[in-house]
């Protein structure tokens, strides 16, 4: 059985990790082979550089940051392709769309950001867990990185996510609801792709 890549996108604190874990547990209970992948992957050399930049130890501009994010996904491309070939369901907490959303919100060219990622495996399904920036800030008040602290930026990021969702036919879910209700809607969308 062929693998599938399922991307969960949204602002920080939208519930991506929680929903990814719940989806994994449900798929495993159904006998599927599943792997969670959260981007950026900080354990790589590029991931370490991203972590340092997010916490003020580097002064990269938006273009360099997006190149690092994209490169981090390319670092993982061989593993992603191998998992998909082995029939694994890959659940990604953030994927290619996040570079477009954050890059576009910082004034970068959307076509350039898309073109950089054209050779990455494409998701079979993208689910947007949509929350307002204010909800994100309420859910995590301390320890926020430089992006998480900028509500104006997060508003533009959300607008990009909403545009992408509408134009690309993603499943958009109101993530400012009970976790169980969101999980049920995620499962409905995933079950359609896997059937």
N, C-alpha and C positions, 0 to 999 in steps of 0.2 A: 504494500500500500504506500502510495507516495506521501511524502511529508508535506507539511504546509507551514508557511510563515504567517503568523498573526501578530500584527502590530497594535499595541495600545498606546495611543497618543493623548496628550493633554498637558495642562499646566502642572507644575509641581503641586503635590497634595491633592490631586484629582482622584486618587485611588488606584493608580496604575499598578503599583506593586501588589496591593491587596487583591485586586481583581485578577492579576496574572497568577497569583498563588491559588486563588479559588478555582480559576479555570484549569490550572495544572492538576489540582486535586481531583476535579471532576473527570478530566480526561484520563488520568491514571486509573481512577475507579472503573472507567469504561474499558480498561485494558490497552490504552494507547501509550506509546513511548513519547515522552514530553521533556523538553528542556526549556528552562527560563533563561533569558538573556536580557540584561539591563544595560542600556547605553547611557553614558559612556561606560566602557569596561575599564575601570581604573587600574586593573592589575597589569596592564601592558605598559610599555615605555611611553607610548602616545597618551594613554589614559592617565599616567602619572603627571605628564605635562599639563593635561587638561585640568586635573585636580588642583595643581599649583596655581594655574591661571584663575580658576574660579574662586580661589581663596586669597587672591591678592599678591601672590608671589611672582607673577608674571604680568607684563603690561601689553598683551597682544590686542590688536584691533579686531573688530568683528570678522573681517575676512580671514585672518589667520586662525581665529577660534573655530570658524566653520570648517576650514581646511583640516584642522586637527580632529574635529568631530567626525568628518567624513572619512579621514584616514583611519580613525579608530574602528569604524565599521568595516573598512576594507581589510584591516588587520584580522578581523573575525570572519571574513568572507570564506576562506577555505573550510573552516569549521561549520559555518552555516550550510554551505553546499554539501558537505559530507553528511551532516545530520538530515538534511532534506532528502538526499539520495537514500539514506537508511530508513526513511519513513517516519522520522521524528517530527512531531508537532513542535515547532519553535514559537514560543510566546515571547515577544520583544517588548520590554518596557522602554519605549521610545525607539524610533528607527529613523529612516531617511526623512520623513516629513518634519521631524523636529528641526533639522537644519534649515529647511525652507521657512518654517514658522519663525524661528529665532533670527535667522539671517535676514529675512525680509523685514522683520520688525526693526532691524538695525540699519535698514537702508540698502541692503545688498540686493543684487539682481536675482530675481526668482529663476530666470532661465539658466543662469550660471550655476545656481545651487542645484537645480534639477539635473543639469548636464553632468555635473561632477559625480552623480550617484547612479547614472544610467546603467552601469555594469554591476551593480549590486543585485542580489536576488530580490525580487519584488514580492511584497506581501500578497497573500491570497485574500486577506481581509485586513482592513484598518478600522479600528474602533476608536472614535474620539470620545474621551470621557471629559465632558464639557463642564467647567465651573468658571465662575467669575474670579478675576484676580483678587478681589477682596476676600472671597471664600478661601482661596489659597493662603492668603496672609493670616487669616483667622486660624486655620488648621495648623500652621507652624509659625509661631511668633518669634522663636529664637533660633540662632544658628543658620540663618538664611544666607545663601551665597549671593554674589553680586547681581545675578539675574533675578533671584527671588525677592530681592529688596526693592526692585524698580517696578512699581505698579503701572506706570505709564507704558513701560516696555511690555509688561505682561498683557496689558490691554491690546497692544498691537499684535502680540504673539497669538492671543486668542482670536483676533480678527482674521489672521492668516489661517489658523486652523479651521475656522468656520468656512472661509472661502474654499480651502482645499477640500474639506468635507463635502461641500455642496457640489463642487465641480467634478470630483472624482468618485462620487457615489459611496463614500464611507458610511458606516453606521455611526450616527451621532447620538450619544446618550447623555441625559441630564445626570451628572454625577453628584449633584447636591441633593441626593436622596438616600434613603436607607441602603446600606451595602448589599443586603440580600436582594432588593429589587433591582439594583444595578447588575448584580451577578446573574440574575435570571435573564435579564435582557442581553447580557454578553453571551450567555450560553445559547440563547435562541439564535443569535447572529452566527456564532461559531458552528452550531449544529447544521445550519443551512450550507455552510462552506464545506463541511466534512461529509455531507450526505451524498 
